[in-house]
Amino acid sequence: MLLRPYRRCRRHLTGLLVSTFLVGTFSAVPAAAAPGPRDELPPQEPGVTLRVFDLQTPIDELCEIKAGQTPNVDKLMPVIDWSATDDFGVADHFVSEVTANLTVPEDGTYDFRLTSDDGSRLLIGGDTVIDHDGLHGAEPKDGSKELAEGHHALRIDHFDRTNDQQLTLEWKPPGADGFAVVPDTVLSTDADVVRVTAPGRKECEGALDSPGDGLPLDGVHPDYALTDLRPDGFEPQVSAMDWLPDGRLAVTTWGGTDNTDGEVYLLDHVQGDTGPEEVTAKKVAEGLKEPMGIKAVDGKLYVSQKHELTELSDTDGDDVTDEQRTVATWPYGGNFHEFAFGLLYQDGAFYLNLSVAIDYGGATTDPQPAENRGTTIKVDKETGKVSYLAGGLRTPNGIGFGPEGDLFVLDNQGGWLPSSKLLHIKQDRFFNHYTNPSGPFDDQPVTKPVLWLPQNEIANSPSTPLQLTEGRFAGQMLFGDVTYGGIQRAYLEKVDGEYQGAVFRLTQGLEAGVNRISMGPDGAIYAGGLGAGGNWGQEGKLT
């Protein structure tokens, strides 16, 4: 998208997002509507998916969980019959969501009994079958629905305030004598799902909501005008951006589920008063291993893949890469989370971040499969020598130069980190994420962040920091956010040699999570969107 300036304004904001935003309405499926054939479902496994959100504050009725929040618990359960804290993973003040496909053997009237403490709601095929909302003990409530043979989407919303908790779903199929717990033989959920969780307090819609937070965009900052720049059919998962001397924009794509199909595109006609119909995208490289940084230096492109820094060379002048050369490698153990984030260049050296290995669910892998992860590194362009600047990082998906040419990094919350934060990188600093074996700076005192970014309030997965050089916010920094969405603004000041400051929203409600931002030669801000599984996208937005 491109934010066009009004006549009185000097700046505009551009974004390369993955598809146009769609707004739709949903109508109830007729009660006896025939479901789709079984083979239309993705691969399934018996049971249901249980997701639990820890609110940490009491509610009196069912609520809609605020978009962009990762559950505290996400697990496969065989049947819906739970009455212990170990079942839910949270003791009190939580919201749970149960999703599954219910496969019924024959047409007929099916009776259901929903027992819950506190409120709950059963939906089948999008229709409410039992509304059991409000504060109450473990009481049953019945409902029925005409169902055709085949599978039907099932969902239960539930909340618990204090004391005991329970959620049980029973049924009485046609011809049955009484109610029994719905068996796992008729319940299934998507198989081989990577279940991602995050600690911390979650919120319902309406709780501390701010305009545009997780909602469709209805306006932008008055200094900007927004324009979509994606040509038809171009839906990149943007993982890096940089500018060529001739004004073209180089974009890398993440590569989705296959971590060896990352690509590089050159985009032309993106600057100035242009639109998506004028932009062209040419693929010039492929087969990259989840590239997360790109830089144009001395007529060549350099990309940071998971395992190495790679030089891409075009030897015949058609822009397409003919040769790939390894400039440098770093410790890499093959873990899915061992990314090489970002790529800067200055005075003969590249700068980037290495994330730590984690287990599915978010815990830091113990021990780490490779040493010296969770660090900011420097790579000599000529020799490929790797040196370590700072450590104690977890998921540092953002690196950029800021005031006075200093180096700044944005790290994502998780193990050892109660919230995301903006960091000022200096040699030998340590930022509080410990690993086994110890990192190169784990014995150093902990350096405080420049800014804490409160989880679920202003940031969840912050990405690229970018310093503004002109306009009313000159000298301040912007950064995107992959799961919380939008672009935020960081005001910084230096006191006794150390940075501190405050953070504000600049915009929310874009089409996808913002993974990369860049200042174009024309002074515009270009935003690259990403929507994928796990924490790689803003909930409710495009994938």
N, C-alpha and C positions, 0 to 999 in steps of 0.2 A: 504494500500500500504506500501511497505517496501523499504526504501532508502538504498541500499547496498553501503558500502564504497569502493572506489578504493583502490588499494594496498597501496598508500601513505597515506590513510585517516584512521581515528580512529573511526569515528561515522557512524551510519546509521539511517535512518528514516523509521519508519513503520507506516502504516495506515490501519485501519479497515474501509473500505469504503463500500457503500451499494450495489454496483454492478459494473460490468465492464463498462468502458466509451465507448459509441458508437458514431461513426462518420458516418453520412449518407448524401446522396444527395436526393433532391426532384425534381421531374419532374412535369411539368404542367399537370393538369387533362384535358382530352379532353373536348372541349367546351360543348358538349351535353351529357357528361358522366352521367349515371344514378346515382343519389345520393343514400345514404343508406336509409333504412326505418326509419320512425320517431322514432320508439321505440329503435333505436340504440343510440339515444342521452341520456345523463344523464337528470335528472329532470330539466324542463325548467320553466321560467316565462316570461311573455310578456315584450318586451323592448330590450334595448341594454346596454352593459357595456361601460362606458366612463372612461378612465384613462388619467390623465393629469400630465405631468412632467414639473416642473418649472425650466427652464434652466438659467434664470436670465442674459443671454447674448444673443445677436442677432445672428440669422442664416439666410441664404439666400435660403436654399433649405431643403428638407426633410432629416432627418438623422436617423440613427439607435441608439436607446437609449442604452447606455452602460449597459451591463448585471449586475445583482445584485443590481439594484436600485429600491426602493419602490416608487410608484407614490405619488404625493402630493394630488391628488384627485382620488377616485375610487368609482363610483356610478352607480346606475341603472337609465336609462333615458327611457322614453316611446318611443320617435321617434328621428330621427336625424334631428333636426331643431333648431339650437342654434345661437344666435347673441348677447349675453350679457355676461358680466364678471361673473355674478352669475351662468350662465349655466356652464362655464368652471371652475370656481373657481380660476382662475388666469387671470390677466389683459393682460399682454404682455410677450413676450419671452418664449413661452411654446411649447411643443409638445403634441398632444393628439392622443390617440389610441382608436378606436371604434371597438368592436368585437360583433358579434351576429350570429345567424343562421337565414337565410332567407328561408322561406317556400313558394314555388310557387305552385299555384293550378293546373297548366297544362303545358304541353310541349309547347315551342314556343320561339319566339324572344322577349326579354325584353329590353326596352330602359331605360337608366338611365341618370339622370342629377345631377351632383355634383357641388354645388356652395360653394366656400370657399374663405376666406380671412385669411391667405395667402395660401400657397401651400397645395395640398392634393393629395391622390391617393386612388382609389377604387379597391379592389380585391374581387373577388367572386370565391370560390373554388380554391383559390391560384393563379388565373389568374388576371392580371391587366386589368381591364375593362376601367378605365379612369385614365390617368396620368395628373394631373393638378398642377404640381409642380411649384416652383418659387415664387417670390414676386409679388403680384397683389392684387387688391381690390376684393370685393365680386362678382366675375364673374362666370357664369355657364359654364360647359363643359359637352358634351354629349358622351355617349358610349352605346354599346349594346352587348348582349351575348345570345346565345342559351342555354336555361336551360330546364332540364327535371323536371317533376313534383316531388316535394319532397323538402327536406331541403338542403341548400348550405351554407358553411361557408362564412361569410361576414366580411370584415375588411376595415377600413378606417384609413389611416395615414394622419396627418394634423399638420401644424405648424402655429404659429402666431408670427409676429415680433413686431409691434407696432400699435397704433391707434385702429381701429375697428377689430372685429373678427366675423367670421361666418362660420358655417358648416351646409349645408342642403343637404339631399339626397332625390331626387324625382325619380319616375319611371313612365313608361307607359307600362302596361302589354299588351299582345296581345288583340286587339279589343278595347282598351281604346281610347278616343278622345283626351286626352292631359295628361300632366304631373301632378302628385300630390305627396305630401310627402308620402314616404313609410310608411304605417300604422303599428301600433304595433300588429295588428292581424296576420301579417306575419313575425314579428320579435320576436325572443326569445333569451334568454341567460341563462346560468346555474343558477339554483335556489339555495337558501340557502347558498350563498357564503359569507364567512367572508371577508369583504373588509378592507384591511389593508393599511394605508397611513403613510407617514413620511414627516416631514417638511424638508426644506433645498434645496439647489441647486442641480440639477441633470445634468448629462453630456451626450453628444453624443459620440459614438465611434469615435476615432481619436482625441478626446480632452484630452490632457495630458495622453494619453495611455502609459503604461509601459509594457515591455515584460511579457506575460503570464497573464495579468490582465483580468480575466474573459474569457480567451481563453483556448482552449485545451492545455494540458501540452506538451511542446516539449523539456523540459530540467529542471534540478533541480540544486540546489547549488552544486558547484564542490566538496564540502566535503562529499556529500551524494550520495547514489544510491537508487532508489525507487523500492519497490516490493509490489505487492498486496498480502494480507494475507487472504482474505475471501474465505472460502471453497464454492464450488458450492451449491447454494440454501440458503446460509446464507446472508440475507440482513437486518442487524439490523439498526434501527435508534438509533445510539449510543448516550446515554445521560450521561453515567459515566463509568469510568474504574479504576481498582485498581489491584494490584498484590498480589497473595497469597504467603506465604513463600515457597511453593514447586515450584514456577515459573509459575504457571498458571495465566491467566488473567481473572479477573471477569469483565463482561460487563453488564450494564443495558441498556434496550431499552425503548424509550420514550412511546410507546404505541399508537401512531397515533391519530385518531379522537376519540377513546374511551379512556377516561382518567383513566380507571381502568384495562387496559390490559398490563401494563408495565411488563417486564420480566427480569430475571437475567440468564446469561449464564456463564459457565466456559469454557475457551478456553485453549487447551493444544497444545504443540509443536509449539508455536508462536515465540520462541526466536532462535537466531543463524541463520545458513544458512538453512532456511526452506522456504516453499512456501505454497500456498493455498491448494494443494493436501494433505499436511501432517497435516494441522491444523484440530482439532476436536472441535466442539461446543456442549456443553451439557446444556440443559435448567434445571435450578435448582429451579426457583421460578417464579411465575406469579401472575396476578391479582393485581399488584401494581399500585398506583395512580401517574402516571407520575414521576417516580423516576429520580432525577437529580444528585444524588451523591451516591457513594458506597465506603466503607472502610472495609478492612479485619483487625480485631483486636482480639487477643487472641483466635484464632480458630473459630471465627464467622464473618459473614458478617453483616454490618449495612448499611441501605439505607435511604436516605432522600426522603420521599414521600412529596406530596404537604402539607399534614396536620400533619405529624409526622415523628420522627426518629424511625426506626423499626429495631429490632434485628432479624436476620434470623438464625435459629438453625437447624442443621442436627443431629438428635439423633441416627440414625442407620448406619451412615458411608457410605451412598450411594451418598453423596453430595447434594441430593435433600432436600429442606427445609421441615421440618416436623412441626416446630412451628414458629410463628411470635409473637414477644413481643413488645409492645409499650414502647420505652425508654423515649420519651418526646413528648409533643405536643406544639404548638405555635398558636398565633392568626391566624385564617383562616376563611374567609367569604364566600368561595365557588366560588369566581371569577375565570374565566378561566386563568387569568394571575398571580395568586398568587402561584408562584413557590417557591420551596426550593432548591436553586442552590448550587451544590458542596457539598463536605464533606471532611474535614481534621480531623486528630486526632493527639494530642500531650499531653503528661503528664496527661492522664486521662480525657481529654476534647475533644469534637467534635466542629468543627467550620463550619458554613455555612451561606448563605445569603438568606434573604426573600425579594422577589420582591413585589412591590405595585400592587394593583388592577388597571386595566385600562378598559376603554370602547372600544368597537370595533371601530377601526380607530386610536387609540393610545392615546387619552386624559386620563389623570389620573382621576380615578373615584372620584367623589366628592358628598357626603362624602365617605370615605373608609369603606368597610363593616367590616373590622377588624382593630384593633389598632396595632400600633408599627410595621407596615410593612415598607419595604425599609430599612432594617437594617442588620448588620452583628451580628450573635448571637453565643454564646458559650453554650454548653450543657454538663453538668457533666455526665460522663458515668455511675456512680454508682447511683446517686440520680435522674437524669433526670432534674435537675434544669436548667432553661433557663435564661441566663443573656445577656444583650444587650451591645455590644461593641461600635458601631458607627451607624449613620443613614444618612438619606438624599440620599438614593440610589433609583434607579428606576427599572432597569432590570439587576441586578448584576450577570450575567451568567458566573462568573469566580472567583475562589478563590484559592490562593496558597501561599506557603511560598517562600520568596525571599532572597535577601542579608541579612546577619546577623540574619537569622531566622525570619525576620519581615513578617507581614501578608499583602498581596496585594490582591486587588479586581479589576476586570474590570467591568465597568458599561456601559450600552447601552444608546445611545442618545434617546431623546424624550422630554416630558414635563419637563421644567426647565433645560434641558441639551442640549445645542446646538450641542454637538458632544460627541462621546464616550470618555472614559478616563480611565487611570490606576491610582488607588488610593492606598495610604499607610494607612492601618487601624491602628488606635490607640484608646484607650479608650476615649469615649465622643466626638469623632470628628463628624462633620456634613458636608455633601457633596452637599448641595444646592438643593435637591429635596424636596419640601415642600408638606405636605398632610393636609387634613382636616378629622378627627381631627389631631392636630399636633403630630408629632413623638416625641420620647423621647429626641432627641437632636436638635430639630428645633430651640431652643433658643440659640444655640451655634454659634460662628462665623463660616463662611464658610471656610473650609480647601481647599486649592488649590490642583489640581491633580498633580501627579508625571509627567504624560504625557497627553496632549490632543492628540486625534487620529482623524485627520481631516476626516469628513464624505465624503464618496465616493472617497477618495484619498488613504487611507491606511487601513481603517476599517469602517464597518457599524454595525456589531453585534459581538463584540469581546467576546471570551470565555476564556477557562482555561489559566491562567498564569503558566509558568513552568520555574524554574531556571536551567540553564545549569551548570554542575559541572566540565566538562572537555572540552578540545579542545580549539580552538582559541577564542571562545566566552564564555569561562568559566566565571561565575559570572553574565552574562547577562540573560535576560528572553525571552522566546518565548511565543506567544499566538496565538490561532486559531481564525477564524472568520466564523460565520455561514452563513451570507448572502454575505459578500464581498469575502469570500473564502480564502484558503491558510493559511500559517503560517507566522507571522511577528516576528521581533526581536527587543527587547527593550534594549537599552544601558542605564544604570543608573549610576549616581554618587551622592554622598552625600555631600552637602554643608551646613555648619552651622546646621547640624542635620536633614536636609530635603533632600529628594530625588528629582532629576530632571534628564532629559536625552533627548534621541531622539529615533525615531522608524524607522526601515528599513524593507523592504521585505526580507523574507528568501525564500519563494516559493509561487507561485500562481498556478492556473489551475489544482488543484486536482479534483477528481471525484465528490465530494460533499462538501457542507459547513462543515468546521471543528469545531465540537462542543467540543471535548475533546482531549487533548494530555497528554501523560504520558511518563516518562523516565523508560524504562524497566531495570531489573536487568542486562541485557547484555549491557546497555549503549545506546540502540537504542531509538529513539523517536517514540512512537506509536500514531497514529492519528485516532480518531474515527469520522466518517462522519454522517451527518444528512441531509435528504432532505424531507421536508414536506410543508404544506401550509403556507400562510402568510409569515412571516419573518423567517421561520424555514427551510431555504435552500438557496443555491446559484442558482440564476436564470440561466437557461440554462444547469444546471448540473443534476445529478441523483436524483430521488425521491424514 
